[in-house]
Amino acid sequence: MFAIKAFAKESNYKINDQEVDQLFAKAQDVSLQVEHLQTLIPSASDAAKNKIAAGLMGILCGEFGIHRFYLGHTKAGLIYLGWTLCSGGLIIGLSAVTFGVGAILFPLVYASGVVGIVDGIFYLISEDAEFESKYVKNEKLIQWIN
């Protein structure tokens, strides 16, 4: 076993209160305020985080409009979701009644998914400022068509 020896003893150190007070008097206030912290700490802005999250949601599950709900566009998100559910239900119903002929309309189910994927790609390739102005504040159903 190794024995640990203390090299410094408490009695070896003495605090000179007068010298400490002089150092505090000479010291400058270096407290940081919140606005200064943002310049000192490099981090992605909220817009960049939202851009990446919304882009991935659009690509992975855009047919359900989750990316639009995430951006706060509830009306557009409901349209995406409604389109996917209604077109899927319509095709299943038509296929049952027409003995499979209604399945010709099956690409309708993918329409909202394709638009969601395109939304996600545009979110990811846009600059932060462009994403904020063109996509976050724009509540049009298909945002990338001018």
C-alpha positions, -999 to 999 in steps of 0.1 A, spaced: 0 0 0 11 35 -7 10 61 20 -1 96 10 18 123 28 7 158 29 34 181 17 17 213 27 4 218 61 -23 243 71 0 260 95 25 269 67 0 293 51 -11 326 65 -36 350 50 -27 386 50 -62 403 52 -49 437 43 -32 425 11 -64 406 1 -84 438 6 -60 457 -15 -63 432 -43 -101 433 -42 -99 471 -44 -78 470 -75 -99 443 -92 -123 452 -120 -158 439 -123 -157 411 -149 -193 398 -145 -208 388 -178 -242 399 -190 -265 377 -211 -259 397 -243 -222 393 -239 -224 356 -235 -239 352 -270 -208 367 -286 -184 346 -264 -200 312 -268 -202 299 -304 -234 280 -310 -259 275 -337 -287 300 -337 -323 289 -330 -331 294 -367 -303 269 -376 -317 244 -351 -352 249 -364 -340 246 -400 -323 213 -395 -351 198 -374 -378 210 -398 -358 199 -428 -354 164 -414 -391 162 -404 -401 172 -439 -379 146 -456 -387 117 -432 -424 123 -425 -435 152 -446 -467 135 -458 -481 140 -424 -472 177 -422 -452 173 -390 -426 198 -403 -454 224 -408 -468 218 -373 -432 222 -360 -429 256 -376 -463 267 -362 -482 265 -395 -512 245 -381 -535 251 -411 -509 238 -436 -500 209 -414 -537 199 -412 -540 201 -450 -510 178 -454 -523 153 -429 -559 155 -442 -547 150 -478 -527 119 -468 -554 103 -448 -583 112 -471 -565 102 -503 -554 69 -487 -589 62 -475 -605 71 -508 -582 48 -527 -588 19 -504 -625 25 -507 -624 28 -545 -602 -2 -548 -627 -23 -528 -657 -11 -548 -641 -12 -582 -622 -45 -576 -588 -29 -576 -593 -5 -605 -593 24 -580 -557 17 -572 -548 37 -603 -552 68 -582 -526 55 -557 -500 82 -567 -523 107 -550 -512 94 -517 -476 103 -524 -484 139 -535 -482 153 -500 -451 132 -492 -433 145 -523 -441 181 -514 -429 174 -478 -396 160 -491 -391 190 -513 -400 213 -484 -374 196 -462 -347 199 -489 -354 236 -494 -352 241 -456 -318 224 -454 -302 242 -483 -314 277 -474 -294 302 -454 -306 309 -418 -319 344 -427 -336 331 -458 -352 302 -438 -365 326 -412 -380 350 -437 -391 327 -465 -402 296 -447 -409 303 -410 -429 335 -416 -445 323 -448 -476 302 -442 -485 294 -478 -493 257 -485 -464 253 -510 -438 278 -498 -411 274 -524 -434 284 -553 -432 322 -558 
